[in-house]
Amino acid sequence: MPSTDIAIEATDLRKTYGSEVALDGVSFSISAGTVYGFLGPNGAGKTTTMRLLTGLSQPTSGAVRVSGTPVDDRRALAAHVGYLPETPPLYDEFSAREQLDYVADLRDIPPNRARERIDDYLDRFDLADDADRRIESYSKGMRQKTAFVQSVLHDPDVLFLDEPTSGLDPRAARRIREFVTEFADTGTTIFLSTHILPVVDAVADEIGVLFEGRLVAEGTPSEVKARAEMDEHSSLEDAFLAVTSEGAGAGDGESEHADDVTAADG
Ligand SMILES: Nc1ncnc2c1ncn2[C@@H]1O[C@H](COP(=O)(O)OP(=O)(O)OP(=O)(O)O)[C@@H](O)[C@H]1O
């Protein structure tokens, strides 16, 4: 794997489904160790982008490199990338422990190391007592926690998280936030898509806001707020609503701030 300080580089990504344009020329460059909050309203193209960034789907045009490697080289990337998708792949008939053993084996984690990590994570996510029950009997939050552990078991350099706190109670959601910060402190790059804006405000170094398949704002949380002409007391939610109003993209003037919002740098 080539060494690079750029962890994720997307160049002019376009994705169409028939006549539907899901992504309309999205570019960004994310430095290693960054927590990047990826925001956008329903249907903006976030999941489509994440699938392109993880090589699960091919762009209509444009290119993606993760840790310097083109994402279509999935063999080279597998050890370096973790992905928690919106609908995580779990086998209902497995227990959490079996599921995690299976993934550890796929990831070629040495058995002793795998056992240690799995026990540690099960404990930290309060799953230890249920670890030998079948996943089909789990609550949504227990499934989500199992899926999160599965995505980080091999200690990836770049971690893609799609709504990681979905279905989690406050304690578990906080645990995920702490993990995100902890991983980032050790140099892991985190690409985090969520609708829970306070989470992004708390953990993200940088933010990208997608609207109708285009990146309409990018920068630190305070830069995005400033760009949307918010004052220092405004929330990220206020800025999000300003840059993703119809007026921001189509110029119908619905938002008083829309005309002042400049396009993202990327
Ligand atoms: N397989 C597909 N076939 C056709 N259209 C699709 C397909 N996948 C996504 N789209 C369309 O692409 C656009 C972007 O969808 P995407 O799922 O990426 O949005 P999103 O930002 O993740 O939304 P949400 O926040 O609701 O999860 C939508 O208009 C969606 O209907």
The ligand as an SDF file (V2000), in Angstrom:
LIG
                    3D

 31 33  0  0  0  0  0  0  0  0999 V2000
  -30.2350    1.1130   -6.6730 N   0  0  0  0  0  0  0  0  0  0  0  0
  -30.8180    2.2620   -6.9830 C   0  0  0  0  0  0  0  0  0  0  0  0
  -31.6150    2.3760   -8.0780 N   0  0  0  0  0  0  0  0  0  0  0  0
  -32.2030    3.5510   -8.3920 C   0  0  0  0  0  0  0  0  0  0  0  0
  -32.0640    4.6860   -7.6890 N   0  0  0  0  0  0  0  0  0  0  0  0
  -31.2870    4.6380   -6.5910 C   0  0  0  0  0  0  0  0  0  0  0  0
  -30.6260    3.4360   -6.1780 C   0  0  0  0  0  0  0  0  0  0  0  0
  -29.8950    3.7090   -5.0480 N   0  0  0  0  0  0  0  0  0  0  0  0
  -30.1250    5.0100   -4.7770 C   0  0  0  0  0  0  0  0  0  0  0  0
  -30.9370    5.5540   -5.6990 N   0  0  0  0  0  0  0  0  0  0  0  0
  -31.3990    6.9660   -5.7390 C   0  0  0  0  0  0  0  0  0  0  0  0
  -30.2510    7.7740   -5.5630 O   0  0  0  0  0  0  0  0  0  0  0  0
  -30.5590    8.8940   -4.7270 C   0  0  0  0  0  0  0  0  0  0  0  0
  -29.6130    8.9070   -3.5400 C   0  0  0  0  0  0  0  0  0  0  0  0
  -29.9180    7.8060   -2.6740 O   0  0  0  0  0  0  0  0  0  0  0  0
  -29.0550    7.4630   -1.3750 P   0  0  0  0  0  0  0  0  0  0  0  0
  -29.6020    6.1870   -0.8070 O   0  0  0  0  0  0  0  0  0  0  0  0
  -27.6240    7.5090   -1.7180 O   0  0  0  0  0  0  0  0  0  0  0  0
  -29.4090    8.6990   -0.4310 O   0  0  0  0  0  0  0  0  0  0  0  0
  -29.0560    8.9460    1.1100 P   0  0  0  0  0  0  0  0  0  0  0  0
  -28.4840   10.3220    1.1820 O   0  0  0  0  0  0  0  0  0  0  0  0
  -28.2440    7.8380    1.6400 O   0  0  0  0  0  0  0  0  0  0  0  0
  -30.4980    8.9490    1.7560 O   0  0  0  0  0  0  0  0  0  0  0  0
  -31.0110    8.5220    3.2580 P   0  0  0  0  0  0  0  0  0  0  0  0
  -30.5620    9.6160    4.1850 O   0  0  0  0  0  0  0  0  0  0  0  0
  -32.5000    8.5150    3.0890 O   0  0  0  0  0  0  0  0  0  0  0  0
  -30.4430    7.1690    3.5800 O   0  0  0  0  0  0  0  0  0  0  0  0
  -32.0310    8.7570   -4.3380 C   0  0  0  0  0  0  0  0  0  0  0  0
  -32.7850    9.5520   -5.2210 O   0  0  0  0  0  0  0  0  0  0  0  0
  -32.3130    7.2980   -4.5680 C   0  0  0  0  0  0  0  0  0  0  0  0
  -33.6720    7.1060   -4.9540 O   0  0  0  0  0  0  0  0  0  0  0  0
  1  2  1  0
  2  3  1  0
  2  7  2  0
  3  4  2  0
  4  5  1  0
  5  6  2  0
  6  7  1  0
  6 10  1  0
  7  8  1  0
  8  9  2  0
  9 10  1  0
 10 11  1  0
 11 12  1  0
 11 30  1  0
 12 13  1  0
 13 14  1  0
 13 28  1  0
 14 15  1  0
 15 16  1  0
 16 17  2  0
 16 18  1  0
 16 19  1  0
 19 20  1  0
 20 21  2  0
 20 22  1  0
 20 23  1  0
 23 24  1  0
 24 25  2  0
 24 26  1  0
 24 27  1  0
 28 29  1  0
 28 30  1  0
 30 31  1  0
M  END
$$$$
